Amino acid sequence: MNASSSSETTDALGSDGDPEPGSELLAALLDGMDAALCAFDADGTITHWNREAERILGWTADEAVGRSGFAGWAVRSADAADVQARLMAAMDAPGRQVHEFALLRKDGGRVLVRTQSAGVRGAEGKPAGVYCAFSEVHAQIDLERAIALSEALFEDASWGVVLVDVDLRPTVVNAHAARALGGGRTALLGRPLGELIVQGVEDLEGSLHHVLAEGTPPAPAELWVTLRTSEGDRRRCWRNGFLRLASPLAEEPVPLGVGWLFQDVTAAKLAEQEADRLRFRSNQLHRAAGAAAECEDPMEAATSTLDYALAGFADHVVVDLLPADGAPRPVRTLSTPADGPGPCLPVSGGSVPVRYATGHPALQSLDREGSVRASAGAAAEAWALECQWPRDSVHALCTVLRSRGRTLGVVTFLRTAHRTAFERPDATYAETVSARVASAVDLARLLPEEAGPPGTPSSPSGV
């Protein structure tokens, strides 16, 4: 707010009409205040009146300075004595006194103000008057609410709140955010976000840079991050809101940083992903059942079922069957192409026995009559070749084929490095698929026995 001349703010003039020393500086200071201010001498006459007081009540300094109290112009007559007495009582009381009054605007309207008044002492220490700072009650309440909200956010909020400066370093961290980031509130201050977040920090910093440059985004954003903690790395999903902070004291917007609010929604996102996964897999099983029902050849029904099961689940599949004569060595019967994606088909050139080493996951699955999960170590390609799987295989899930109380073989689902390792829910799905494949394989073995006279085509080689 621009400073005004001293004659607009004070009547502190000498007898010759010249300004007293420092009066112009005092006028500039008073008019630059954000709060309305007026002052009374010991007799209750107004001596000072600044621009904010003029804005709130409409009375100029020329109209206000020199009046005796507020009676007859800035307060109702019925309230004038009480208002004057409470204001002037501050002259003899220690500290500041806070009151709320209904004052009159120049246009006749009423405005409720909250005042803080305190006594002024003269050169000899005697009471010389009262100064009174006041503001509209709703403005004061708004300020108090803003302060209360700020304190609540940084103390009791159930979501993380972090103030980040223009260098993207935390300057204020609330308790919830400190727990989520795995550190103390003060220990996190000034540290680069990359020291706290192992993966996903580029996306987060990109969002913060965008907010500083473009302003507050219209909607929250969800980000997956991996945090470094004393217990190890943790992957979390945060729903983030960003607010660009600008100084309210500058004429031009000056960015102070970004207010970053986030909430951990990992559990909800995982549940949502699991529901989507189950819905998709259930739909694939339904489609597989419909396709298998149209196949005349049971082995074609088995390969069709595996093709539907592979979608979104694995990259390769191989089927090793135990010979019908009871030989213990499994025979590679069905597989997808080893050098890329493709349908599951009978092994070209006829089924071939596979020489699995002791401890092979497929043999473990046969021995346990259950599912076995395995993943490669550092030498993934050597591991895959040793297991006689496609060389890009990194994760394996072997499930046994069981029908009518007999073990028919084993199905192995394989994933490459761009997928995660198989988990227990994946094994459950694979076991469901294997049960359908086992029924088709068992039916293929029964068909020659039911065909009747010699010469009827036999089942596929190796089945």
C-alpha positions as CSV (number, residue, x, y, z in Angstrom):
1,M,0.0,0.0,0.0
2,N,1.5,3.4,-1.0
3,A,2.3,5.8,1.8
4,S,0.3,9.0,2.1
5,S,1.2,12.4,3.4
6,S,1.3,13.0,7.1
7,S,-1.6,15.4,6.9
8,E,-3.9,12.5,5.8
9,T,-3.0,10.4,8.8
10,T,-2.2,12.5,11.8
11,D,-2.7,15.9,13.3
12,A,0.7,15.8,14.9
13,L,1.7,19.2,13.6
14,G,3.6,21.9,15.3
15,S,2.1,25.3,16.0
16,D,3.5,26.7,12.8
17,G,1.9,24.0,10.7
18,D,5.2,22.2,9.8
19,P,5.4,18.5,10.3
20,E,7.1,17.3,13.5
21,P,10.3,15.3,12.9
22,G,9.5,11.8,11.8
23,S,5.8,12.4,11.2
24,E,6.1,11.6,7.5
25,L,7.8,8.3,8.3
26,L,5.2,7.5,10.9
27,A,2.4,8.3,8.3
28,A,4.0,6.0,5.8
29,L,4.3,3.2,8.4
30,L,0.8,3.5,9.5
31,D,-0.7,3.6,6.0
32,G,1.4,0.5,5.0
33,M,-0.1,-1.6,7.7
34,D,-2.5,-4.5,6.8
35,A,-4.5,-3.9,10.0
36,A,-6.8,-0.9,10.5
37,L,-5.3,1.4,13.2
38,C,-6.5,4.5,15.1
39,A,-5.2,6.2,18.2
40,F,-6.8,8.4,20.9
41,D,-5.1,10.9,23.2
42,A,-5.8,10.9,27.0
43,D,-9.0,12.9,26.4
44,G,-10.4,10.4,23.9
45,T,-9.7,12.5,20.8
46,I,-8.7,10.6,17.7
47,T,-5.1,11.4,16.7
48,H,-4.3,8.8,14.0
49,W,-6.3,7.0,11.3
50,N,-4.7,4.9,8.6
51,R,-5.7,3.8,5.2
52,E,-7.0,0.3,6.2
53,A,-9.3,2.0,8.8
54,E,-10.6,4.1,5.9
55,R,-11.1,1.1,3.7
56,I,-13.1,-0.8,6.4
57,L,-15.4,2.1,7.6
58,G,-15.3,4.5,4.7
59,W,-14.3,7.5,6.8
60,T,-11.2,9.3,5.6
61,A,-8.4,10.5,7.9
62,D,-9.5,14.1,7.4
63,E,-13.0,13.1,8.6
64,A,-11.8,11.0,11.5
65,V,-8.8,12.8,13.1
66,G,-9.8,15.3,15.7
67,R,-13.2,13.8,16.6
68,S,-13.9,12.9,20.2
69,G,-14.4,9.1,20.2
70,F,-16.8,7.3,17.9
71,A,-20.0,8.8,19.2
72,G,-22.4,10.2,16.6
73,W,-20.6,9.0,13.5
74,A,-18.9,5.6,13.8
75,V,-21.0,3.9,16.4
76,R,-24.7,3.9,17.4
77,S,-25.5,6.5,20.1
78,A,-26.8,3.7,22.4
79,D,-23.5,2.0,22.2
80,A,-21.2,5.0,22.2
81,A,-20.6,5.3,25.9
82,D,-19.9,1.6,26.4
83,V,-17.5,1.4,23.4
84,Q,-15.6,4.5,24.5
85,A,-15.3,3.3,28.1
86,R,-14.0,-0.1,27.0
87,L,-11.5,1.4,24.6
88,M,-10.1,4.0,27.1
89,A,-9.9,1.5,29.9
90,A,-6.9,0.0,28.1
91,M,-5.0,3.2,28.9
92,D,-4.6,2.1,32.6
93,A,-4.7,-1.7,32.1
94,P,-1.5,-3.7,31.5
95,G,-1.0,-5.6,28.2
96,R,-3.5,-5.6,25.4
97,Q,-7.3,-5.9,25.6
98,V,-9.4,-7.6,22.9
99,H,-13.0,-6.6,22.3
100,E,-15.6,-7.0,19.6
101,F,-17.8,-4.0,18.6
102,A,-20.4,-3.2,15.9
103,L,-19.2,0.0,14.2
104,L,-21.0,2.1,11.6
105,R,-19.7,2.6,8.1
106,K,-19.9,5.9,6.3
107,D,-22.7,4.5,4.1
108,G,-24.7,3.6,7.1
109,G,-24.0,-0.1,7.1
110,R,-22.8,-1.9,10.2
111,V,-19.6,-4.0,10.5
112,L,-18.5,-6.2,13.3
113,V,-14.9,-5.6,14.2
114,R,-12.4,-7.2,16.6
115,T,-10.1,-4.7,18.3
116,Q,-6.8,-5.0,20.2
117,S,-6.2,-1.9,22.2
118,A,-3.3,-1.0,24.5
119,G,-2.3,2.1,26.5
120,V,0.4,4.6,25.4
121,R,2.7,6.2,27.9
122,G,4.1,9.7,27.7
123,A,7.7,10.8,28.2
124,E,7.2,10.8,32.0
125,G,5.6,7.4,31.9
126,K,2.1,8.7,32.5
127,P,-0.9,7.5,30.5
128,A,-1.0,9.5,27.3
129,G,-3.6,7.7,25.3
130,V,-4.7,4.5,23.6
131,Y,-3.9,2.9,20.2
132,C,-6.5,0.5,18.7
133,A,-5.9,-2.0,15.9
134,F,-9.0,-3.5,14.4
135,S,-10.1,-5.8,11.6
136,E,-13.4,-7.2,10.4
137,V,-14.4,-10.2,12.5
138,H,-14.8,-12.5,9.5
139,A,-11.4,-11.6,8.2
140,Q,-9.9,-12.3,11.6
141,I,-11.8,-15.6,11.8
142,D,-10.6,-16.5,8.3
143,L,-7.0,-15.8,9.5
144,E,-7.5,-17.9,12.6
145,R,-9.1,-20.7,10.6
146,A,-6.1,-20.7,8.2
147,I,-3.7,-20.8,11.1
148,A,-5.7,-23.6,12.8
149,L,-5.9,-25.5,9.5
150,S,-2.2,-25.2,9.0
151,E,-1.4,-26.5,12.5
152,A,-3.9,-29.4,12.1
153,L,-2.4,-30.4,8.8
154,F,1.1,-30.5,10.2
155,E,0.1,-32.3,13.4
156,D,-3.0,-34.4,13.2
157,A,-3.7,-35.0,9.5
158,S,-4.4,-38.6,8.4
159,W,-2.6,-38.0,5.2
160,G,1.0,-36.9,4.4
161,V,1.7,-33.1,4.0
162,V,5.1,-31.9,2.8
163,L,6.1,-28.4,1.9
164,V,8.8,-28.6,-0.8
165,D,10.9,-25.6,-1.8
166,V,11.8,-24.5,-5.3
167,D,14.9,-26.9,-5.2
168,L,12.5,-29.8,-4.4
169,R,13.7,-30.3,-0.9
170,P,11.3,-30.8,2.0
171,T,11.1,-27.8,4.3
172,V,8.1,-28.9,6.5
173,V,7.0,-32.5,7.0
174,N,4.0,-33.6,9.1
175,A,4.0,-36.6,11.3
176,H,2.0,-38.8,8.8
177,A,4.4,-38.0,6.0
178,A,7.4,-38.7,8.1
179,R,6.2,-42.2,8.9
180,A,5.4,-42.8,5.3
181,L,8.8,-41.7,4.2
182,G,10.5,-43.7,6.9
183,G,12.2,-40.9,8.8
184,G,11.9,-38.3,11.5
185,R,10.2,-34.9,10.8
186,T,13.4,-33.0,11.2
187,A,15.7,-35.6,9.7
188,L,13.9,-35.4,6.4
189,L,14.3,-31.6,6.0
190,G,16.5,-30.4,3.3
191,R,17.3,-33.9,1.9
192,P,16.9,-34.7,-1.8
193,L,13.8,-36.8,-2.5
194,G,16.1,-39.3,-4.3
195,E,17.6,-40.2,-1.0
196,L,14.2,-41.4,0.3
197,I,12.6,-42.8,-2.9
198,V,14.4,-45.6,-4.8
199,Q,12.1,-45.8,-7.8
200,G,9.5,-43.4,-9.0
201,V,11.3,-40.2,-7.8
202,E,11.6,-39.0,-11.4
203,D,7.8,-39.0,-11.9
204,L,7.4,-37.3,-8.5
205,E,10.0,-34.6,-9.2
206,G,8.5,-34.1,-12.7
207,S,5.1,-33.4,-11.2
208,L,6.6,-30.9,-8.7
209,H,8.5,-29.1,-11.6
210,H,5.2,-29.0,-13.6
211,V,3.3,-27.4,-10.6
212,L,6.0,-24.8,-10.1
213,A,5.9,-23.9,-13.8
214,E,2.2,-24.3,-14.6
215,G,0.3,-24.1,-11.4
216,T,-1.9,-26.4,-9.4
217,P,-3.1,-29.5,-11.4
218,P,-6.9,-30.0,-11.8
219,A,-7.0,-33.5,-10.2
220,P,-5.0,-35.8,-8.0
221,A,-2.4,-38.1,-9.5
222,E,-1.5,-41.6,-8.5
223,L,2.2,-42.6,-8.5
224,W,3.9,-45.9,-7.6
225,V,7.1,-45.5,-5.7
226,T,9.7,-47.7,-4.0
227,L,10.9,-46.5,-0.6
228,R,14.2,-47.3,1.0
229,T,13.6,-48.3,4.7
230,S,15.5,-50.0,7.4
231,E,13.4,-53.1,6.8
232,G,14.2,-53.0,3.0
233,D,12.6,-51.6,0.0
234,R,8.8,-51.1,0.0
235,R,6.6,-50.5,-3.0
236,R,3.8,-48.1,-2.3
237,C,1.1,-46.4,-4.3
238,W,0.3,-42.7,-3.4
239,R,-2.6,-40.6,-4.4
240,N,-1.0,-37.1,-4.7
241,G,-2.4,-33.6,-4.7
242,F,-0.2,-30.6,-5.4
243,L,-0.6,-26.8,-4.7
244,R,1.7,-24.1,-5.9
245,L,2.6,-21.8,-3.1
246,A,3.1,-18.1,-3.8
247,S,4.0,-15.3,-1.4
248,P,0.9,-13.2,-0.4
249,L,3.2,-10.2,0.4
250,A,4.7,-9.8,-3.1
251,E,3.1,-7.6,-5.8
252,E,3.9,-10.3,-8.4
253,P,3.4,-14.0,-7.6
254,V,6.7,-15.3,-6.3
255,P,6.8,-19.1,-6.0
256,L,7.7,-20.3,-2.6
257,G,7.5,-24.0,-3.5
258,V,4.8,-26.7,-3.6
259,G,2.4,-28.0,-1.0
260,W,2.4,-31.8,-1.6
261,L,-0.4,-33.8,0.0
262,F,-0.5,-37.6,-0.4
263,Q,-2.4,-40.6,0.8
264,D,-1.2,-44.2,0.7
265,V,-3.7,-46.2,-1.4
266,T,-1.6,-49.3,-1.9
267,A,-4.1,-51.7,-0.3
268,A,-6.9,-50.3,-2.4
269,K,-4.9,-50.4,-5.6
270,L,-3.7,-53.9,-5.0
271,A,-7.3,-55.0,-4.2
272,E,-8.5,-53.3,-7.4
273,Q,-5.7,-54.9,-9.5
274,E,-6.5,-58.3,-8.0
275,A,-10.2,-57.9,-8.8
276,D,-9.4,-56.9,-12.4
277,R,-7.0,-59.9,-12.6
278,L,-9.6,-62.4,-11.3
279,R,-12.3,-60.9,-13.6
280,F,-10.0,-61.3,-16.6
281,R,-8.9,-64.8,-15.8
282,S,-12.5,-65.9,-15.1
283,N,-13.4,-64.6,-18.5
284,Q,-10.5,-66.4,-20.2
285,L,-11.5,-69.7,-18.5
286,H,-15.1,-69.1,-19.8
287,R,-13.9,-68.5,-23.3
288,A,-11.5,-71.5,-23.1
289,A,-14.4,-73.8,-22.1
290,G,-16.5,-72.6,-25.0
291,A,-13.6,-73.1,-27.5
292,A,-12.7,-76.6,-26.1
293,A,-16.3,-77.7,-26.3
294,E,-16.1,-77.3,-30.1
295,C,-13.0,-79.3,-30.6
296,E,-13.4,-82.9,-31.8
297,D,-9.8,-83.8,-30.8
298,P,-9.3,-83.7,-27.0
299,M,-5.7,-82.8,-27.5
300,E,-6.8,-79.8,-29.5
301,A,-9.1,-78.9,-26.7
302,A,-6.1,-79.0,-24.3
303,T,-3.9,-76.7,-26.5
304,S,-6.8,-74.3,-26.9
305,T,-7.3,-74.1,-23.2
306,L,-3.6,-73.4,-22.7
307,D,-3.7,-70.7,-25.4
308,Y,-6.4,-68.8,-23.5
309,A,-4.7,-69.3,-20.2
310,L,-1.4,-67.8,-21.5
311,A,-3.0,-64.4,-22.2
312,G,-1.7,-61.9,-19.7
313,F,-0.4,-64.8,-17.5
314,A,2.8,-66.3,-19.0
315,D,5.0,-66.1,-22.1
316,H,5.7,-69.8,-22.7
317,V,4.1,-73.1,-21.7
318,V,5.4,-76.7,-22.0
319,V,3.5,-79.9,-21.3
320,D,5.4,-83.1,-20.3
321,L,3.3,-86.2,-20.1
322,L,4.1,-89.5,-18.5
323,P,3.8,-92.4,-21.0
324,A,0.6,-94.5,-20.7
325,D,2.7,-97.6,-20.2
326,G,3.8,-96.3,-16.8
327,A,7.4,-95.4,-17.7
328,P,8.7,-92.8,-15.2
329,R,10.4,-90.5,-17.7
330,P,8.2,-87.5,-18.8
331,V,7.8,-86.9,-22.5
332,R,7.7,-83.3,-24.0
333,T,4.4,-83.4,-25.8
334,L,3.1,-79.8,-26.2
335,S,4.8,-76.5,-26.2
336,T,4.7,-72.9,-27.5
337,P,7.6,-71.7,-29.7
338,A,10.8,-71.2,-27.9
339,D,11.9,-68.2,-29.9
340,G,8.9,-66.0,-29.5
341,P,5.1,-65.8,-28.9
342,G,2.9,-68.3,-30.6
343,P,0.2,-70.9,-30.0
344,C,0.6,-74.1,-28.0
345,L,1.1,-77.0,-30.5
346,P,2.2,-80.6,-30.4
347,V,6.0,-81.0,-30.5
348,S,7.1,-81.2,-34.1
349,G,8.6,-84.5,-35.1
350,G,6.8,-86.4,-32.4
351,S,7.0,-86.4,-28.7
352,V,10.5,-86.8,-27.2
353,P,11.6,-87.9,-23.7
354,V,13.2,-85.1,-21.6
355,R,16.2,-85.8,-19.4
356,Y,15.5,-83.6,-16.4
357,A,18.2,-83.5,-13.8
358,T,17.4,-84.5,-10.2
359,G,15.7,-81.7,-8.4
360,H,14.2,-80.2,-11.6
361,P,11.0,-78.2,-10.7
362,A,8.9,-80.4,-13.0
363,L,10.1,-83.5,-11.3
364,Q,9.4,-81.9,-7.9
365,S,5.9,-81.1,-9.0
366,L,5.4,-84.8,-10.0
367,D,6.8,-86.0,-6.7
368,R,4.7,-83.7,-4.6
369,E,1.6,-84.0,-6.8
370,G,1.3,-80.2,-6.4
371,S,2.6,-76.8,-7.7
372,V,6.2,-75.7,-7.6
373,R,7.4,-72.2,-8.2
374,A,11.0,-71.3,-9.2
375,S,13.0,-68.3,-10.4
376,A,16.4,-67.9,-12.0
377,G,19.4,-66.4,-10.1
378,A,22.0,-64.2,-11.7
379,A,22.7,-66.6,-14.6
380,A,19.2,-66.7,-16.0
381,E,20.0,-67.9,-19.5
382,A,22.2,-70.8,-18.2
383,W,19.4,-71.7,-15.7
384,A,16.8,-71.8,-18.5
385,L,19.0,-74.0,-20.8
386,E,19.8,-76.4,-17.9
387,C,16.1,-76.8,-17.2
388,Q,15.5,-77.3,-21.0
389,W,13.2,-74.3,-21.3
390,P,13.3,-71.3,-23.7
391,R,16.4,-69.3,-23.0
392,D,14.6,-66.1,-22.0
393,S,12.7,-67.9,-19.2
394,V,13.3,-66.4,-15.8
395,H,10.3,-67.5,-13.7
396,A,8.6,-71.0,-13.8
397,L,5.4,-72.5,-12.3
398,C,5.0,-76.2,-12.6
399,T,1.5,-77.8,-11.9
400,V,0.7,-81.5,-12.0
401,L,-1.9,-83.0,-14.3
402,R,-4.3,-85.2,-12.3
403,S,-7.4,-87.0,-13.6
404,R,-9.4,-89.9,-12.1
405,G,-6.8,-90.2,-9.2
406,R,-3.9,-90.7,-11.6
407,T,-0.9,-88.4,-12.4
408,L,-0.7,-87.8,-16.2
409,G,2.1,-85.3,-16.4
410,V,3.1,-81.7,-15.6
411,V,2.4,-78.3,-17.1
412,T,5.1,-75.6,-16.8
413,F,4.2,-72.0,-17.3
414,L,7.2,-69.7,-18.0
415,R,7.7,-65.9,-17.7
416,T,10.5,-63.7,-19.1
417,A,12.3,-61.0,-17.2
418,H,9.7,-58.3,-18.0
419,R,7.2,-60.0,-15.7
420,T,7.2,-60.6,-12.0
421,A,7.7,-63.9,-10.3
422,F,4.7,-66.3,-9.9
423,E,2.8,-65.9,-6.7
424,R,0.4,-68.1,-4.8
425,P,-2.7,-66.7,-6.6
426,D,-1.0,-67.5,-9.9
427,A,-0.6,-71.1,-8.7
428,T,-4.3,-71.4,-8.0
429,Y,-5.2,-70.2,-11.4
430,A,-2.6,-72.5,-13.0
431,E,-4.0,-75.5,-11.1
432,T,-7.5,-74.7,-12.4
433,V,-6.2,-74.6,-16.0
434,S,-4.2,-77.9,-15.4
435,A,-7.3,-79.7,-14.2
436,R,-9.1,-78.9,-17.5
437,V,-6.0,-79.9,-19.5
438,A,-5.7,-83.1,-17.6
439,S,-9.4,-84.0,-18.3
440,A,-8.7,-83.4,-22.1
441,V,-5.5,-85.5,-22.0
442,D,-7.3,-88.3,-20.1
443,L,-10.1,-88.3,-22.6
444,A,-7.6,-88.5,-25.5
445,R,-6.1,-91.7,-23.9
446,L,-9.6,-93.2,-23.5
447,L,-10.7,-92.7,-27.1
448,P,-8.6,-95.5,-28.6
449,E,-10.0,-98.0,-26.1
450,E,-13.5,-97.1,-27.1
451,A,-12.9,-96.9,-30.8
452,G,-13.6,-100.7,-31.3
453,P,-12.2,-102.7,-34.3
454,P,-8.5,-102.7,-35.1
455,G,-7.4,-100.0,-37.5
456,T,-9.1,-97.2,-35.7
457,P,-6.7,-94.1,-35.5
458,S,-4.8,-94.1,-32.2
459,S,-4.2,-91.1,-29.9
460,P,-1.5,-88.6,-30.7
461,S,2.1,-89.8,-30.3
462,G,3.2,-89.9,-26.8
463,V,-0.2,-89.5,-25.2
